[in-house]
Amino acid sequence: MEKAQSDWWDAKLQDPVGGRTGGAGCTGKTMVIDKGLGPGTFTDLISMSAPYIDIIKLGFGTAALTPYDILQFKIEQAKMKGITITPGGTFLEIALKLGLENEFLAQVHRLGFNGLEISDGSFPMSREKRSELIQRGVDMGLTIYTEYGKKLGGSSLEIEHFVETAVADLKVGAELVIIEGRESGSGAGVYHADGSLKKDDFMSILQTMPLPEKVMWEAPRKEQQVFLIKTLGANVHLGNIPYEDVIALEALRRGLRADTAVLMDQISQESSGIDAALPDPGEFGYLK
């Protein structure tokens, strides 16, 4: 999505780091998690933050508990602003467990969702089923995001399997592959219980993933966002962002906060995503 640019501030003041004020170079996507916002708050979110949101995920199974008229309102408002809106991946997992896959996908189509998240964080899924779901979603005209990693506390990533899964997902038609971090940003995927990143896992992903620009990192905490932006650049894909933090995150990306203002001399206007050089694991003191 093209990022908003006002005419009442100088362009350089709006984006000191560079690369976030529109056009093909603005690749870093922001996924917001909606855990049950009312229509008033959702309207505020869209009216204030839409230019800085690429995806809204109705977290876990909240779409099943949202009144029909409000659910339709959210879907319509998001699509009007060019935002992809998806039900939570856990909701699809539950549908599969109940044998209601076809009913779920039919309702996704009827409601007008334009995106779908496919995950296996709660229940195992075969490679064949994962590919089948991606292809079905693509055939329905949906933008597909897949997720890798278990939601169980203390779970870890199998890096080789992640890379194999991610490459296969992208080949079938997934737009991005999301690394599990939960809405808490702790104790799952690449995060320790205290929210810090696991050094070995993080570095292994960067060293072995052939398409790092197709990875989205769930990073609900500010310190995680700061680390990933400093390490991977302003246009790193970030997910599970709390709705109240959307503009604060965009400020981090642009160097409009003290935490990332130092990037002004490090990232060029032409920066389009993941930096080629691997980071120094101890540079920002956030890897363990």
PyMOL commands that set and color helices and strands:
alter all, ss='L'
color gray80, all
select helices_A, chain A and resi 11-14+39-52+62-64+68-80+89-97+101-111+127-139+159-172+199-208+212-214+222-232+243-254+261-265
alter helices_A, ss='H'
color red, helices_A
select strands_A, chain A and resi 30-34+55-58+84-87+115-118+143-148+176-179+215-218+237-242
alter strands_A, ss='S'
color yellow, strands_A
deselect
rebuild
show_as cartoon
